[in-house]
Amino acid sequence: MPQTVVVIGAGISGLAACLRLSSAANVSKIILLEASGHTGGWLQTTRTQEGAIFEHGPRGVRPAGIVGKNTLQMVSDLGLDSDILPVTYSDVAAKNRYLFVGGKLCKLPSGIRSAFMTHSPFSQPIIGSLLREPFIRRGKEQDESVHNFVARRFGKELAEIAVDSLCRGIFAGDSRQLSVRSCFPMLFQAERRFGSVLIGMIVGGGGAGKDLPFTSQLISRAKQEGWAQWSLKKGMQTLPEAMQQELLRRGVEIHLNAPVHGLQQSADRAWKVQLDDGIVNADHIFSSIPAKALSRILPPSLGVLRERLRKISSVSVTVVNLEYEGLVLPVSGFGHLIPSRESGEILGIVYDSCSFPQQNRVGPQTTRLTVMMGGSWFQKAFGDPDTVPKDHLLQRALEAVQHHLGIKQKPLKTILKVLKDCIPQYTLGHSKHLDIIFGSIEEHHLPLSLIGASYLGVSVNDCIYEAQRAVNRLQG
């Protein structure tokens, strides 16, 4: 193990890597460098004087799977058990999810019974597509767009309405450009191994990681109570705040407002990290910053690596938090998504008050909403994220709320943030880029580990899990 490790980027991945490194043997010094003035990356929360909570990034985390259990274990280790706000599958926020199609809200089917019924905007029951899927011939392409994969296996209607919307909700991206192999690897592998997504998910799901040593009572609670997702009482920013506090307690050096301008290697292959005020030496580097940002600071001699990192692009999203007086929603549920054929720039609206009413302001009842806009359609709809007028973005969000939900009154509070390059896009060929990127690091024997959302998963769970795995690999 190297003695001095520098972690570049204090988002959730960088923080998770530091936590794991701080308990590793033979690491004498850990330095965390963050260009901005705060840790946590896109996990940003506003807490108002009235007691309301507004999320500007991820607002909930799924407990499912090995990565979900892993995050709950970390939450427990940080002493945050009593801060958890769960949403169970029996809650209305989990059962009711909508699409906005043809000028109206359409409730998505939930449960086995509804799969046998025809629900607008679909022209036939979903069960038909599911029953036909195992008899569809296995695909031969090494990679395929999410849209083509779903259209081929489940039909054009599900691809163009449901999965198109899903990709906008998760990646703020275009299902016709995104790679199924990289965005939904379980689906891709199920078809490869079993010839059917449905059979693969039934037969092959849930096996990995069963023997990992989880001890958190939150994990058993989540299973017993049927959690669909969870948040924290004072917002998701509570998580990086607790991580930062624990790292400081363990002696990790955290430097905010410390952008890295360049990386050079000395004769003994150690790194020289160039900052505003001098050079930091490192035996090993963990980079959690976006792939394109890393490409700009690597030495020119690493041309192939820099070129491939530049190919991993990201999209910008405008997040508009709105608070209204009274209970003004016409429906109850998690929120609604909009297929790209209905509206390019409006991705969806989340009904925050339904999911987490505990985060409403104290006193008379209010309604909190979040409008998501832009993504892959940002430039076409709004122009440059750096120069687009904020008033224009706010007006467009208010128009969407009025058009979709019939809410005409003026909001009590508005918060607007443009999150520039916040979600990486795993487009066709992403897995090939990763093969070349990681192959180049190995070929040059670089003491460099790549973590963060640019590579192997964009969710909070994925970022934490992959950061920890990278540290484990370094430990051998």
C-alpha positions as CSV (number, residue, x, y, z in Angstrom):
1,M,0.0,0.0,0.0
2,P,1.2,3.5,-0.7
3,Q,2.0,5.8,2.2
4,T,0.6,9.1,1.0
5,V,-2.7,9.0,-0.9
6,V,-4.3,12.1,-2.5
7,V,-8.1,11.9,-3.4
8,I,-9.2,14.5,-5.9
9,G,-12.8,15.5,-5.5
10,A,-14.9,15.5,-2.3
11,G,-18.1,14.2,-3.8
12,I,-19.8,11.1,-2.3
13,S,-17.2,8.9,-4.1
14,G,-14.2,10.8,-2.8
15,L,-15.6,10.8,0.7
16,A,-16.3,7.1,0.6
17,A,-12.8,6.3,-0.7
18,C,-11.3,8.4,2.1
19,L,-13.3,6.6,4.8
20,R,-12.2,3.2,3.5
21,L,-8.6,4.4,3.1
22,S,-8.5,5.8,6.7
23,S,-8.9,2.3,8.0
24,A,-6.4,0.7,5.7
25,A,-3.0,-0.5,6.9
26,N,0.2,1.3,5.7
27,V,-1.5,4.5,4.6
28,S,0.2,7.2,6.7
29,K,-1.4,10.2,5.1
30,I,-4.7,10.9,3.2
31,I,-5.2,14.3,1.6
32,L,-8.6,15.2,0.1
33,L,-8.7,18.0,-2.4
34,E,-11.9,19.7,-3.4
35,A,-12.2,22.6,-5.9
36,S,-15.4,24.0,-4.5
37,G,-16.1,25.3,-1.0
38,H,-18.1,22.3,0.2
39,T,-18.0,18.5,0.3
40,G,-20.7,16.2,-1.0
41,G,-20.7,17.1,-4.7
42,W,-24.3,17.1,-6.0
43,L,-25.8,16.0,-2.6
44,Q,-27.0,19.6,-1.7
45,T,-29.8,20.5,0.6
46,T,-31.4,23.8,1.6
47,R,-32.8,24.0,5.1
48,T,-35.1,27.0,5.6
49,Q,-35.8,28.9,8.8
50,E,-39.4,27.7,8.5
51,G,-38.2,24.1,8.8
52,A,-38.6,23.0,5.1
53,I,-36.1,20.8,3.4
54,F,-35.3,21.3,-0.3
55,E,-33.1,18.8,-2.2
56,H,-31.1,20.1,-5.2
57,G,-29.6,16.7,-6.1
58,P,-30.5,13.1,-5.1
59,R,-33.5,13.1,-2.8
60,G,-33.8,9.4,-1.9
61,V,-31.7,6.2,-1.9
62,R,-32.9,2.7,-2.7
63,P,-32.0,0.0,-0.1
64,A,-32.3,-2.8,-2.6
65,G,-29.4,-5.1,-3.7
66,I,-25.9,-5.4,-2.4
67,V,-25.1,-1.7,-3.1
68,G,-28.2,-0.6,-1.2
69,K,-27.3,-2.7,1.8
70,N,-23.7,-1.4,1.6
71,T,-24.9,2.2,1.9
72,L,-27.1,1.4,4.8
73,Q,-24.2,-0.2,6.6
74,M,-22.1,3.0,6.1
75,V,-25.0,5.1,7.4
76,S,-25.1,3.0,10.5
77,D,-21.3,3.2,10.9
78,L,-21.7,7.0,10.9
79,G,-24.3,6.9,13.6
80,L,-27.2,8.1,11.4
81,D,-29.7,5.4,12.2
82,S,-32.1,7.7,14.0
83,D,-32.0,10.2,11.1
84,I,-33.4,7.8,8.5
85,L,-36.8,8.6,6.8
86,P,-38.1,5.5,5.0
87,V,-40.7,5.2,2.3
88,T,-42.3,1.8,2.3
89,Y,-43.8,0.0,-0.7
90,S,-47.2,0.4,0.9
91,D,-46.9,4.2,0.9
92,V,-48.7,6.2,-1.7
93,A,-45.4,7.8,-2.9
94,A,-44.1,4.3,-3.8
95,K,-47.4,2.9,-5.3
96,N,-48.3,6.0,-7.4
97,R,-46.0,7.1,-10.2
98,Y,-47.2,8.9,-13.2
99,L,-46.4,9.8,-16.8
100,F,-47.6,13.0,-18.4
101,V,-48.8,12.0,-21.9
102,G,-51.2,13.6,-24.3
103,G,-51.9,16.5,-21.9
104,K,-52.9,14.4,-18.9
105,L,-51.4,12.5,-16.0
106,C,-51.4,8.7,-16.5
107,K,-50.8,6.4,-13.5
108,L,-48.3,3.7,-14.2
109,P,-49.4,0.1,-13.5
110,S,-48.3,-1.1,-10.0
111,G,-48.7,-4.7,-8.9
112,I,-49.5,-8.0,-10.7
113,R,-53.2,-7.3,-11.0
114,S,-52.8,-4.0,-12.9
115,A,-50.4,-5.7,-15.4
116,F,-53.4,-7.6,-16.8
117,M,-55.4,-4.4,-17.4
118,T,-55.0,-1.7,-20.1
119,H,-53.8,1.6,-18.6
120,S,-53.5,4.8,-20.5
121,P,-51.2,5.7,-22.3
122,F,-50.6,2.1,-23.2
123,S,-52.8,0.4,-25.9
124,Q,-52.7,-3.0,-24.3
125,P,-52.0,-4.8,-21.0
126,I,-48.3,-4.9,-20.1
127,I,-48.6,-8.6,-19.3
128,G,-48.6,-9.4,-23.1
129,S,-45.2,-7.9,-23.6
130,L,-43.8,-9.7,-20.6
131,L,-45.1,-13.1,-21.7
132,R,-43.8,-12.7,-25.2
133,E,-40.3,-11.6,-24.1
134,P,-38.8,-15.1,-23.3
135,F,-39.5,-16.2,-26.9
136,I,-37.6,-13.3,-28.5
137,R,-34.3,-14.3,-30.1
138,R,-31.2,-13.2,-28.2
139,G,-29.4,-10.1,-29.6
140,K,-26.0,-10.4,-31.3
141,E,-24.7,-6.9,-30.9
142,Q,-21.9,-6.2,-28.4
143,D,-23.7,-3.1,-27.4
144,E,-27.2,-1.6,-28.1
145,S,-29.1,1.5,-27.2
146,V,-31.5,1.2,-24.4
147,H,-34.4,2.1,-26.7
148,N,-33.5,-0.6,-29.3
149,F,-33.0,-3.2,-26.7
150,V,-36.4,-2.6,-25.0
151,A,-38.2,-2.2,-28.3
152,R,-36.8,-5.5,-29.6
153,R,-37.6,-7.4,-26.4
154,F,-40.7,-5.7,-25.0
155,G,-42.2,-3.7,-27.9
156,K,-42.0,-0.2,-29.3
157,E,-44.7,1.3,-27.1
158,L,-42.9,0.4,-23.8
159,A,-39.6,1.7,-25.3
160,E,-41.0,5.0,-26.5
161,I,-43.1,5.8,-23.4
162,A,-42.0,4.0,-20.2
163,V,-38.3,3.4,-20.8
164,D,-37.7,6.7,-22.6
165,S,-39.2,8.4,-19.5
166,L,-37.2,6.2,-17.1
167,C,-33.9,7.1,-18.8
168,R,-34.8,10.8,-18.5
169,G,-35.6,10.3,-14.8
170,I,-32.3,8.5,-14.0
171,F,-29.8,9.8,-16.5
172,A,-31.5,13.0,-17.8
173,G,-30.5,11.3,-21.1
174,D,-31.8,10.0,-24.4
175,S,-32.6,6.3,-24.4
176,R,-31.7,6.2,-28.1
177,Q,-28.1,7.3,-27.3
178,L,-27.6,5.5,-24.0
179,S,-26.0,2.0,-23.8
180,V,-28.1,-0.8,-22.3
181,R,-24.9,-2.7,-21.5
182,S,-23.5,0.2,-19.3
183,C,-26.8,1.8,-18.0
184,F,-28.7,-1.4,-17.2
185,P,-26.0,-4.1,-17.1
186,M,-28.4,-6.6,-15.3
187,L,-30.8,-6.5,-18.3
188,F,-28.0,-6.9,-20.8
189,Q,-26.4,-9.8,-18.8
190,A,-29.7,-11.5,-18.3
191,E,-30.3,-11.7,-22.1
192,R,-26.7,-12.9,-22.7
193,R,-26.8,-15.6,-20.0
194,F,-30.4,-16.8,-20.2
195,G,-31.7,-15.6,-23.5
196,S,-34.4,-13.7,-21.7
197,V,-34.5,-10.7,-19.4
198,L,-37.5,-12.0,-17.5
199,I,-36.0,-15.5,-16.9
200,G,-32.6,-14.0,-16.1
201,M,-34.1,-11.6,-13.5
202,I,-36.0,-14.5,-11.9
203,V,-33.2,-17.2,-12.0
204,G,-30.1,-15.1,-11.8
205,G,-30.9,-12.1,-9.6
206,G,-29.7,-11.4,-6.1
207,G,-26.8,-13.8,-5.8
208,A,-23.8,-11.5,-5.6
209,G,-22.5,-10.4,-2.3
210,K,-24.8,-12.4,-0.1
211,D,-21.9,-13.3,2.3
212,L,-20.6,-9.7,2.8
213,P,-20.4,-9.0,6.5
214,F,-23.2,-6.5,7.0
215,T,-24.2,-5.9,10.7
216,S,-26.5,-2.9,10.4
217,Q,-30.0,-3.3,11.9
218,L,-31.2,-0.8,9.2
219,I,-30.7,-3.6,6.6
220,S,-33.0,-6.0,8.4
221,R,-35.4,-3.1,9.1
222,A,-35.5,-2.2,5.4
223,K,-36.4,-5.8,4.5
224,Q,-39.0,-6.3,7.3
225,E,-40.8,-3.0,6.7
226,G,-40.5,-3.1,2.9
227,W,-38.6,0.1,2.2
228,A,-38.8,1.4,-1.3
229,Q,-36.4,4.2,-0.6
230,W,-35.1,6.4,2.2
231,S,-33.8,9.9,2.9
232,L,-32.5,11.7,6.0
233,K,-34.5,14.0,8.3
234,K,-32.5,17.1,7.5
235,G,-31.9,16.2,3.9
236,M,-29.4,14.1,1.9
237,Q,-26.6,16.6,2.6
238,T,-26.5,15.2,6.1
239,L,-24.7,12.2,4.7
240,P,-21.6,14.0,3.4
241,E,-21.6,16.2,6.4
242,A,-21.3,13.2,8.7
243,M,-18.7,11.7,6.5
244,Q,-16.6,14.9,6.5
245,Q,-16.9,15.1,10.3
246,E,-15.7,11.4,10.7
247,L,-12.8,12.0,8.3
248,L,-11.6,15.0,10.2
249,R,-11.8,12.9,13.4
250,R,-9.6,10.3,11.8
251,G,-7.0,12.8,10.8
252,V,-7.7,13.1,7.1
253,E,-6.5,16.4,5.6
254,I,-9.5,18.1,3.8
255,H,-8.7,21.1,1.6
256,L,-11.6,23.0,0.2
257,N,-11.3,25.7,-2.6
258,A,-8.2,23.7,-3.8
259,P,-8.5,23.0,-7.5
260,V,-5.9,20.7,-9.1
261,H,-4.2,22.4,-12.1
262,G,-2.0,19.6,-13.2
263,L,-0.5,16.1,-12.5
264,Q,3.0,15.1,-13.3
265,Q,5.0,12.0,-12.5
266,S,8.5,12.0,-11.1
267,A,11.2,9.4,-12.0
268,D,10.0,7.1,-9.2
269,R,6.4,7.2,-10.7
270,A,5.1,9.2,-7.7
271,W,2.7,12.0,-8.5
272,K,3.3,15.8,-8.2
273,V,-0.1,17.4,-7.8
274,Q,-0.1,21.1,-8.8
275,L,-2.3,23.4,-6.7
276,D,-2.7,27.2,-6.5
277,D,-0.2,27.5,-3.7
278,G,2.3,24.8,-4.5
279,I,2.9,21.1,-5.1
280,V,1.6,18.1,-3.1
281,N,3.4,14.8,-3.5
282,A,1.4,11.5,-3.7
283,D,2.3,7.8,-3.9
284,H,-1.2,7.1,-5.3
285,I,-4.1,9.2,-6.6
286,F,-7.9,8.5,-6.4
287,S,-9.7,10.7,-8.9
288,S,-13.4,11.1,-8.4
289,I,-13.8,14.2,-10.6
290,P,-15.6,13.9,-14.0
291,A,-13.6,12.0,-16.7
292,K,-13.3,15.1,-18.9
293,A,-12.0,17.2,-16.0
294,L,-9.4,14.5,-15.2
295,S,-8.3,14.5,-18.9
296,R,-7.4,18.1,-18.7
297,I,-4.9,17.7,-15.8
298,L,-3.2,14.5,-16.8
299,P,0.3,14.7,-18.4
300,P,0.4,15.2,-22.2
301,S,2.4,12.0,-22.5
302,L,-0.8,10.0,-21.6
303,G,-2.5,10.9,-24.9
304,V,-4.6,7.7,-25.3
305,L,-5.9,7.9,-21.8
306,R,-6.8,11.6,-22.0
307,E,-8.5,11.1,-25.4
308,R,-10.8,8.3,-24.0
309,L,-11.6,10.2,-20.8
310,R,-12.8,13.1,-23.0
311,K,-15.3,10.8,-24.7
312,I,-17.3,10.4,-21.5
313,S,-19.6,13.4,-21.6
314,S,-22.1,14.8,-19.1
315,V,-25.3,16.7,-19.3
316,S,-26.6,19.7,-17.3
317,V,-29.9,19.8,-15.3
318,T,-31.9,22.7,-14.0
319,V,-33.5,21.9,-10.6
320,V,-36.3,24.2,-9.6
321,N,-37.6,23.8,-6.0
322,L,-41.1,25.2,-5.4
323,E,-43.2,25.6,-2.3
324,Y,-46.9,26.4,-2.4
325,E,-49.4,27.4,0.3
326,G,-51.9,24.6,1.1
327,L,-52.4,21.2,-0.5
328,V,-52.5,21.9,-4.2
329,L,-51.7,18.6,-5.9
330,P,-54.5,17.0,-7.9
331,V,-53.0,13.5,-7.3
332,S,-50.8,11.8,-4.7
333,G,-47.6,9.9,-5.5
334,F,-43.9,10.2,-6.1
335,G,-44.2,12.4,-9.1
336,H,-44.4,12.2,-12.9
337,L,-42.0,11.9,-15.8
338,I,-42.5,13.1,-19.4
339,P,-41.5,11.1,-22.5
340,S,-39.2,13.0,-24.8
341,R,-41.8,13.1,-27.6
342,E,-44.1,15.1,-25.3
343,S,-41.6,17.7,-24.1
344,G,-37.8,17.7,-24.6
345,E,-36.8,20.1,-21.9
346,I,-39.1,19.2,-19.0
347,L,-37.9,15.9,-17.7
348,G,-40.2,15.4,-14.7
349,I,-41.8,16.8,-11.6
350,V,-41.2,15.3,-8.1
351,Y,-44.0,15.6,-5.4
352,D,-41.6,16.0,-2.5
353,S,-44.4,16.6,0.0
354,C,-45.9,13.2,-0.7
355,S,-42.6,11.3,-0.4
356,F,-41.3,13.1,2.7
357,P,-44.1,15.1,4.4
358,Q,-41.8,15.2,7.5
359,Q,-39.6,17.7,5.6
360,N,-42.4,20.2,5.1
361,R,-42.2,23.6,7.0
362,V,-43.6,23.8,10.5
363,G,-47.1,25.3,10.7
364,P,-49.9,25.5,8.0
365,Q,-49.7,22.8,5.4
366,T,-47.7,23.5,2.2
367,T,-46.8,21.6,-1.0
368,R,-43.2,21.1,-2.1
369,L,-42.4,20.2,-5.7
370,T,-39.2,19.9,-7.7
371,V,-39.1,20.5,-11.5
372,M,-36.3,18.9,-13.4
373,M,-35.3,20.4,-16.8
374,G,-32.7,20.1,-19.5
375,G,-30.5,17.1,-19.5
376,S,-29.6,15.9,-23.1
377,W,-32.0,18.6,-24.3
378,F,-30.5,21.5,-22.4
379,Q,-28.6,23.2,-25.1
380,K,-31.4,22.9,-27.7
381,A,-34.0,24.2,-25.3
382,F,-32.1,26.8,-23.2
383,G,-28.7,27.4,-24.7
384,D,-25.5,27.6,-22.7
385,P,-25.9,26.6,-19.0
386,D,-23.5,29.4,-18.0
387,T,-25.4,32.2,-19.6
388,V,-29.1,31.2,-19.8
389,P,-31.2,33.7,-17.8
390,K,-32.5,32.3,-14.5
391,D,-35.8,34.2,-14.9
392,H,-36.4,32.3,-18.2
393,L,-35.8,28.9,-16.5
394,L,-38.0,29.7,-13.6
395,Q,-40.8,30.9,-15.9
396,R,-40.6,27.7,-17.9
397,A,-40.8,25.6,-14.7
398,L,-43.9,27.5,-13.4
399,E,-45.5,27.0,-16.8
400,A,-44.9,23.3,-16.6
401,V,-46.4,23.1,-13.1
402,Q,-49.5,25.0,-14.3
403,H,-49.8,22.9,-17.5
404,H,-49.2,19.5,-15.9
405,L,-50.8,19.9,-12.5
406,G,-53.2,22.9,-12.9
407,I,-51.4,24.9,-10.1
408,K,-51.7,28.6,-11.0
409,Q,-51.0,30.3,-7.8
410,K,-47.7,32.1,-7.0
411,P,-45.3,29.9,-5.0
412,L,-44.3,30.9,-1.5
413,K,-40.7,30.0,-2.2
414,T,-38.5,29.3,-5.2
415,I,-35.0,28.0,-5.4
416,L,-33.3,27.5,-8.8
417,K,-30.0,25.8,-9.5
418,V,-28.3,24.9,-12.7
419,L,-26.2,21.8,-12.1
420,K,-23.6,21.9,-14.9
421,D,-22.3,18.6,-16.2
422,C,-23.9,16.8,-13.3
423,I,-24.9,13.4,-14.8
424,P,-22.4,11.4,-17.0
425,Q,-23.9,9.8,-20.1
426,Y,-23.0,6.1,-20.7
427,T,-23.6,6.3,-24.5
428,L,-23.0,3.4,-27.0
429,G,-19.4,2.2,-26.7
430,H,-19.0,3.3,-23.0
431,S,-17.8,-0.2,-22.0
432,K,-15.2,-0.1,-24.8
433,H,-14.0,3.3,-23.5
434,L,-13.6,1.8,-20.0
435,D,-11.6,-1.2,-21.3
436,I,-9.1,1.2,-23.0
437,I,-9.0,3.6,-20.0
438,F,-8.3,0.9,-17.4
439,G,-6.0,-0.9,-19.8
440,S,-4.0,2.2,-20.3
441,I,-3.6,2.8,-16.6
442,E,-2.4,-0.8,-16.2
443,E,-0.1,-0.6,-19.2
444,H,1.6,2.5,-17.9
445,H,1.7,1.2,-14.3
446,L,0.0,4.3,-13.1
447,P,-0.6,4.7,-9.4
448,L,-4.1,5.9,-10.2
449,S,-7.6,4.8,-9.3
450,L,-10.7,6.1,-11.1
451,I,-13.9,6.4,-9.1
452,G,-17.0,8.6,-9.4
453,A,-20.1,8.6,-11.5
454,S,-18.2,8.8,-14.9
455,Y,-17.5,5.1,-15.0
456,L,-19.5,2.3,-13.3
457,G,-22.8,3.8,-12.0
458,V,-24.4,7.2,-11.4
459,S,-26.4,6.5,-8.3
460,V,-25.3,7.3,-4.7
461,N,-25.2,3.6,-4.0
462,D,-23.0,2.8,-7.0
463,C,-20.6,5.7,-6.3
464,I,-20.1,4.6,-2.7
465,Y,-19.8,0.9,-3.5
466,E,-17.3,1.4,-6.4
467,A,-15.2,3.8,-4.4
468,Q,-14.8,1.2,-1.6
469,R,-14.1,-1.6,-4.2
470,A,-11.3,0.6,-5.7
471,V,-9.7,0.9,-2.3
472,N,-10.0,-2.9,-1.7
473,R,-8.3,-3.5,-5.0
474,L,-5.4,-1.3,-4.0
475,Q,-5.1,-3.3,-0.8
476,G,-5.0,-6.5,-2.8
